[in-house]
Amino acid sequence: MPLLYQNPIIHADFADPDVIRQGDDFWMVASSFHLLPGLPLLHSRDLIHWRIVNHIVKRLPSPEYDAPQPGKGVWAPAIRFHNSRYWVFYSLPDEGIYVSHADDSLGEWSEPYCLKAAPGWIDPCPFWDDDGRAWLIHAFAFSRSGVKNKLQLFEMSPDATRLLDDGRIIFDGTPSLPTLEGPKLYKRNGEYWIFAPAGGVKRGWQTVLRAATLEGPWESRDVLHQGNSAVNGPHQGAWIELENGENWFFHFQDKGVYGRIIHLQPLRWMSDGWPQIGECLDGTHKGQPVGVHLVPQLPLSPCSLQTSDDFANGQPGLQWQWQANPQKEWLTEGEKGLHLTCTASENNHAIYHLPQLLLQNFPAERFSVRTPLSLEFCHDMEEGGLVVYGQRFAALRAVNGKTGAQLCLDHGWIDDKGELNSTSIPIVDLFDEKQVVLGLRVDYDGIVHFGYQLPGAEWNEVAPQFSAGAGKWIGARMGIYARGQNSDRHGYVRFSRFTVAMR
């Protein structure tokens, strides 16, 4: 029987993926926005199975990022291998274009440096040509630059430390390719190719540009549309060519509350020299996404993205990210489990604004979570619990009071004006009980059912259910937290493990 894979290959939020092949290894990077550590690096041997192996950005450079900045942070990175070194270019849309590099992708990456301070210059991609010259292509964010639909090209020093000219617009998509962005520049058979998405995240398509020289003129062709499939907006990703001649294309699909999930499409170079992605759509040169396809002709190397965590050595695994630049006081040293300190923060009244939320992706359409808590509170109003984060947010939390702890269910949302609305519902008095298991069950469309269990008692599901919402440019996240008041001494909440089960 032939081996098949099914899309999406990653049902989790790894927005704006870029992928390279280096020998037998494949490396993927993705946008991380305001979450830290940022810019995740994923690894695969077979294009189907992936695992998080590193983060390239440990902290963001401005003190602004010591507090949550939803929608800002790391946008649309590109990864390349050149001169025995890995390179990643990305934008901070309010600051400019940044670069980091490493000789060992699994080791420490260089401190990111700003190649060009230019708000609104986004989606950078480097290109080293056969003659040794280097180039940088990028797009624009209209909200920061007042420019859109255009691609700009610069000559760059081969060591990627400076731009060598004033740049020029090489393509304007305004007439027929609205929201043209995310360019990836390649060379094949002596011709230059730009793979660039157009049409917007939710309903867009994949465009390819072709030219004999970098100066152009550039021809364009739309090569991947939704067509008759259920995959909306299939675009923005990476072209990969294997040693055996197979060609593949990664792209994302915006799936609302689940974020931008990852698909893999076959790519064929046609007799007219243009690529066709996916399966042929109505006898045209356009393709549409495949749902099932033969696996790449590579040795299968099964692995899975990290979800559950035993918090080895008292540290969170690579699947976890904070809402802001991490601070050492957020963790309390302990022998077993993860000890989250009940530290205070600004905007302490709003879970949405807490920097010390420790979060990870929704890993599937349907899943469940259990996490045992030990409550080691020192003061009134210290708390900790399980949270679902987005522009609609909720938390099942144990909060300390004068007569002991109480379990509460909070839910709320942030509106278009940035104003917060929230409600807290008492669930059960814990009194002096220091042990509780919290959990949640996620069903289709991100419907969340929270629950809890006290020692020696049965599992209790709490009402009402909660409809999770996407965040700013990201899907919903789930995770854990602790917080408290200003004090010289803080309690903590110990999470002994975090167990995720697919349903």
C-alpha positions in Angstrom: 0.0 0.0 0.0 1.4 3.5 -0.8 2.1 5.7 2.1 0.0 8.8 2.3 0.1 12.0 4.4 -2.9 14.2 5.3 -3.1 17.9 5.5 -2.6 19.9 7.6 0.7 18.4 8.5 0.8 20.8 11.6 -2.5 21.7 13.2 -1.0 24.4 15.3 -0.2 28.1 14.9 3.1 28.5 13.1 2.3 31.5 11.0 4.2 32.6 7.9 6.5 29.5 7.7 9.8 29.5 5.8 11.7 26.2 5.3 15.1 25.2 3.9 16.8 21.9 3.2 20.4 21.5 4.4 21.6 18.0 3.5 19.2 15.5 5.1 17.7 18.0 7.5 14.8 20.5 7.1 14.5 23.6 9.1 11.4 25.7 9.6 10.9 29.1 11.2 7.7 31.0 11.9 6.4 34.3 13.2 6.1 34.5 16.9 4.8 38.1 17.3 5.0 39.3 20.9 5.5 35.8 22.5 8.9 34.9 24.0 11.3 33.2 23.6 10.5 34.0 20.0 11.1 32.9 16.5 10.8 29.1 16.9 13.0 26.8 15.0 11.5 23.4 14.0 13.3 20.4 12.5 12.2 17.5 10.3 13.8 14.7 8.3 10.8 13.8 6.2 8.8 17.1 5.7 5.8 15.6 7.5 6.9 15.2 11.1 8.2 18.3 12.9 9.6 19.1 16.4 10.6 22.4 18.0 14.3 22.4 18.6 15.3 26.0 19.4 14.2 29.6 19.7 16.3 32.2 17.8 15.1 35.3 19.7 15.4 35.1 23.5 14.3 38.7 24.2 13.1 41.7 22.2 15.2 44.8 22.2 13.0 47.5 23.5 11.8 47.9 27.2 8.3 48.2 25.6 8.4 44.4 25.3 8.7 43.9 29.0 4.9 44.2 28.8 2.6 42.4 26.4 2.4 44.0 22.9 -0.1 41.9 21.0 0.3 42.1 17.3 3.8 43.5 17.5 7.1 41.6 17.7 8.6 39.1 15.2 6.9 39.1 11.8 7.4 36.7 8.9 11.0 35.4 9.1 13.1 34.0 6.3 15.8 31.3 6.9 18.8 30.6 4.6 22.1 28.7 4.7 25.1 30.5 3.2 28.8 30.3 3.7 28.5 27.5 6.2 26.2 29.6 8.4 22.5 29.7 9.1 20.8 33.1 8.7 17.4 34.3 9.8 16.0 37.7 8.8 12.8 39.0 10.3 11.0 42.3 10.9 9.9 44.1 14.0 7.2 46.2 12.2 7.7 49.2 14.4 11.4 49.1 14.4 12.9 47.6 11.2 14.7 44.6 9.8 16.8 42.3 12.1 19.3 39.6 11.4 20.6 36.7 13.5 23.0 33.9 12.5 24.5 30.7 13.8 27.1 28.1 12.8 25.1 25.5 14.7 21.3 25.8 14.3 20.8 23.9 17.6 23.2 26.1 19.5 23.1 29.8 20.5 22.2 32.2 17.8 23.9 35.6 17.6 22.4 38.6 19.3 20.0 40.0 16.7 21.1 43.2 15.1 19.2 45.8 13.2 20.1 45.8 9.5 17.8 48.7 8.7 15.8 50.8 11.0 12.6 51.4 9.0 9.1 51.1 10.5 6.8 49.2 8.1 9.5 47.3 6.2 8.4 43.7 6.7 8.8 40.2 5.4 12.6 40.4 4.6 14.3 37.7 2.6 18.0 37.6 1.8 19.5 36.2 -1.5 23.1 35.4 -2.3 23.6 35.1 -6.0 26.0 32.9 -7.9 28.4 35.8 -8.5 28.8 36.5 -4.8 26.6 39.5 -4.6 23.9 39.6 -2.0 20.4 41.1 -2.1 17.5 41.8 0.2 13.8 41.9 -0.8 11.0 43.0 1.4 7.4 44.1 1.5 5.6 46.9 3.3 3.0 47.2 6.1 0.7 50.0 5.2 -0.2 50.7 8.8 3.4 51.7 9.6 4.7 52.9 6.2 1.8 54.2 4.2 2.9 51.8 1.4 1.4 48.5 0.3 1.3 45.9 -2.5 4.9 46.7 -3.5 8.1 44.7 -3.3 11.5 46.5 -2.8 14.9 45.1 -3.6 18.3 46.3 -2.2 21.9 45.2 -2.9 23.3 44.0 0.5 26.9 43.4 1.7 27.7 39.7 1.4 28.1 39.6 5.2 24.6 41.0 5.7 25.8 43.9 7.8 24.6 46.8 5.6 22.5 47.7 2.5 24.6 49.1 -0.4 22.1 51.2 -2.3 18.8 53.1 -1.9 16.7 50.2 -3.2 14.1 50.2 -5.9 10.5 49.0 -6.2 10.7 46.0 -8.6 7.0 45.1 -8.6 3.8 46.8 -7.8 0.8 44.6 -7.2 -1.7 47.3 -6.8 -3.6 46.7 -10.1 -4.2 43.0 -9.7 -2.4 41.6 -6.7 -3.8 43.5 -3.6 -2.0 42.9 -0.3 1.1 41.5 -2.1 3.7 40.7 0.6 5.8 37.9 2.1 8.3 37.6 -0.8 10.8 34.7 -1.0 13.5 35.0 -3.6 15.0 32.0 -5.4 17.0 31.2 -8.6 16.3 28.2 -10.8 17.8 27.4 -14.2 19.3 30.8 -14.5 16.0 32.6 -13.8 14.9 34.5 -10.8 11.7 33.6 -8.9 9.7 35.4 -6.2 7.1 33.4 -4.4 4.7 36.0 -2.8 1.2 35.7 -1.3 -1.5 38.1 -2.3 -5.2 38.8 -1.5 -4.9 38.8 2.3 -4.7 36.2 5.0 -8.2 34.7 5.0 -9.0 34.7 1.3 -5.7 35.1 -0.5 -3.8 33.1 -3.0 -0.2 32.3 -3.9 1.5 34.3 -6.7 4.8 33.6 -8.4 6.9 36.2 -10.2 9.5 35.4 -12.8 12.3 37.4 -14.5 15.5 36.9 -16.4 17.3 39.5 -14.3 16.7 40.9 -10.8 16.0 44.3 -12.5 13.0 42.7 -14.3 10.6 43.0 -16.0 8.8 40.5 -13.7 5.9 38.4 -15.0 3.4 37.1 -12.6 1.1 34.1 -12.3 -1.3 32.9 -9.6 -0.5 29.3 -8.9 -2.5 28.3 -5.8 -6.1 29.1 -4.9 -8.7 27.7 -2.6 -10.6 26.3 -5.6 -13.0 23.6 -4.7 -11.2 22.7 -1.4 -12.1 23.7 2.1 -8.7 25.4 2.6 -9.2 29.1 2.7 -6.4 31.5 1.7 -3.7 28.9 0.9 -0.5 31.0 0.6 2.8 32.3 2.1 5.4 29.7 2.6 8.4 28.1 1.1 9.5 26.1 -2.0 11.7 23.0 -1.3 13.5 20.9 -3.8 14.8 17.4 -2.8 17.9 15.7 -4.1 15.7 13.2 -6.0 14.1 16.0 -8.0 10.8 16.2 -6.0 9.5 19.7 -5.3 7.2 20.7 -2.4 5.6 23.9 -1.2 4.7 24.8 2.4 1.9 27.3 3.2 -0.4 28.2 5.9 -4.2 28.4 6.3 -5.8 30.9 8.7 -8.1 28.7 10.8 -9.4 31.4 13.1 -9.2 30.3 16.8 -6.6 27.7 15.9 -4.3 30.2 14.2 -2.3 29.7 11.0 -1.8 26.0 10.5 0.6 24.4 8.1 0.0 22.4 4.8 2.4 20.7 2.4 1.6 20.7 -1.3 3.3 18.9 -4.2 4.8 21.3 -6.7 5.5 20.5 -10.4 7.5 22.6 -12.9 5.4 22.7 -16.1 6.6 22.6 -19.7 6.2 26.4 -19.9 8.6 26.8 -17.1 6.1 27.9 -14.4 5.3 25.9 -11.2 1.9 24.4 -10.5 1.1 23.8 -6.8 -1.3 21.3 -5.4 -3.7 19.6 -7.8 -4.8 21.1 -11.2 -7.8 23.4 -10.8 -10.3 23.1 -13.7 -7.7 22.4 -16.4 -5.9 25.8 -15.8 -2.4 26.6 -14.7 -3.8 27.2 -11.2 -3.7 24.6 -8.5 -5.8 23.9 -5.4 -4.7 22.3 -2.1 -4.6 18.6 -1.7 -6.0 16.9 1.3 -4.2 13.6 1.0 -1.1 12.8 -1.0 1.8 10.4 -1.4 4.5 11.1 1.1 7.8 12.6 -0.1 10.3 9.9 -1.1 12.3 10.3 2.1 12.9 7.9 5.0 10.0 8.4 7.5 11.3 9.9 10.7 8.3 10.0 13.1 8.3 12.6 15.8 5.7 15.0 17.2 5.4 18.6 18.4 5.8 19.0 22.1 2.6 19.5 24.1 2.7 17.7 27.5 5.4 18.7 29.9 6.9 17.2 33.1 8.9 20.4 33.6 12.2 18.7 33.9 14.7 20.6 36.1 11.9 23.0 37.0 11.9 24.6 33.5 9.3 24.8 30.8 9.8 23.0 27.6 10.3 24.6 24.2 6.6 24.6 23.5 6.1 27.3 26.0 6.3 31.1 25.6 5.8 34.1 27.8 3.6 37.1 27.0 6.6 39.4 27.3 10.4 39.5 27.8 10.8 36.8 30.6 11.9 37.9 34.0 13.9 35.6 36.4 11.5 36.4 39.3 8.6 34.7 37.5 10.1 31.3 38.5 10.9 30.0 42.0 13.5 27.3 42.3 12.1 23.9 43.3 13.0 20.3 43.1 9.9 19.0 41.3 7.6 20.6 38.8 7.3 24.2 37.7 7.1 26.8 40.4 5.5 30.0 39.2 6.0 32.9 41.6 3.0 35.0 42.6 4.7 38.2 41.5 2.9 41.5 40.9 2.7 43.3 37.6 1.3 46.5 36.1 -2.3 46.2 35.0 -2.6 43.6 37.7 -6.4 43.6 37.4 -6.5 42.2 33.8 -5.4 38.7 32.9 -5.2 39.8 29.3 -2.3 42.2 30.2 -0.3 39.8 32.4 3.2 39.4 31.1 3.8 36.2 33.1 1.2 34.1 31.3 3.1 31.0 30.2 1.4 29.8 27.0 1.5 27.3 24.2 -0.5 26.6 21.0 -3.8 24.8 20.6 -2.3 21.6 19.2 -5.4 20.1 17.5 -9.1 20.8 16.9 -10.1 18.7 19.9 -8.0 17.9 22.9 -8.0 17.9 26.7 -5.6 19.1 29.4 -5.0 18.2 33.0 -2.5 19.9 35.4 -2.2 19.3 39.1 -1.5 22.4 41.3 0.0 22.8 44.7 -1.0 26.1 46.2 1.8 27.7 48.3 0.3 31.1 48.9 1.8 33.7 51.4 -0.7 36.5 51.1 -4.3 37.3 50.3 -5.1 37.9 46.6 -2.3 35.6 45.4 -3.6 33.3 42.7 -2.7 30.8 40.0 -4.5 28.6 37.5 -5.2 27.6 33.9 -5.8 30.1 31.2 -7.0 30.4 27.6 -5.7 33.5 25.9 -7.0 35.5 23.0 -9.0 38.6 22.4 -11.6 36.6 24.2 -9.9 35.1 27.3 -10.8 32.9 30.3 -9.1 31.4 33.4 -10.0 28.9 36.0 -8.0 30.2 39.0 -7.4 29.5 42.6 -7.3 32.8 44.5 -6.3 33.2 48.2 -8.5 35.0 50.7 -8.9 35.5 54.4 -10.7 32.2 54.8 -8.6 30.2 52.4 -8.6 29.8 48.7 -11.5 29.9 46.3 -11.8 28.6 42.8 -13.2 31.1 40.3 -14.0 31.1 36.6 -13.1 34.4 34.8 -13.9 35.2 31.3 -13.7 38.4 29.3 -12.8 40.1 26.0 -11.0 43.2 24.7 -13.0 45.3 22.2 -11.9 47.2 19.2 -11.2 50.3 21.3 -8.9 48.4 23.6 -11.3 48.4 26.5 -11.5 45.3 28.6 -14.7 43.6 29.8 -14.6 40.7 32.3 -16.7 38.7 34.7 -15.6 36.4 37.6 -17.9 33.6 38.8 -17.2 31.8 42.1 -17.1 28.0 41.6 -16.1 26.4 44.9 -14.4 27.2 48.2 -11.1 25.4 48.7 -10.6 26.7 52.2 -7.2 25.2 53.4 -7.0 22.7 50.6 -3.6 23.0 48.9 -4.0 20.4 46.1 -6.3 20.7 43.1 -6.3 19.4 39.5 -7.4 21.9 36.9 -8.2 21.0 33.3 -10.1 21.9 30.1 -11.6 20.2 27.2 -11.6 21.8 23.8 -14.1 20.8 21.1 -14.6 21.9 17.5 -14.6 25.7 16.9 -12.6 26.3 20.1 -15.4 25.6 22.5 -13.8 25.2 25.9 -15.1 23.3 29.0 -13.1 23.9 32.1 -13.1 21.5 35.0 -11.4 20.6 38.4 -10.9 17.8 40.8 -10.2 17.9 44.5 -8.3 15.1 46.3 -10.5 12.0 46.7 -13.4 13.5 44.7 -14.7 13.1 41.2 -14.1 15.3 38.2 -16.3 18.4 38.0 -17.0 20.3 34.8 -17.8 24.0 35.4 -20.3 26.2 33.6 -20.6 28.1 31.5 -18.6 26.8 28.5 -16.3 29.3 26.9 -15.9 30.2 23.2 -12.2 30.8 22.7 -11.1 33.6 20.4 -8.0 34.2 18.3 -5.5 36.8 19.5 -4.0 39.7 17.5 -2.5 37.9 14.5 -2.3 34.6 16.5 -4.6 31.8 17.3 -5.8 31.1 20.8 -3.2 29.9 23.4 -3.6 27.9 26.5 -1.4 27.8 29.6 -0.7 28.5 33.2 0.1 31.5 35.4 0.5 32.9 38.9 0.3 36.4 40.2 0.1 38.4 43.5 0.5 41.8 45.1 3.6 43.9 45.8 5.4 42.4 48.7 8.9 41.5 50.0 7.9 37.9 50.0 5.8 35.9 47.5 4.1 32.6 47.5 4.1 30.3 44.4 2.0 27.7 42.6 3.7 24.5 41.7 2.5 22.7 38.5 3.8 19.2 38.8 3.0 18.4 35.1 0.9 19.5 32.2 -0.7 16.7 30.3 -2.3 17.1 26.8 -4.4 14.4 25.3 -5.7 14.5 21.7 -9.4 13.6 21.2 
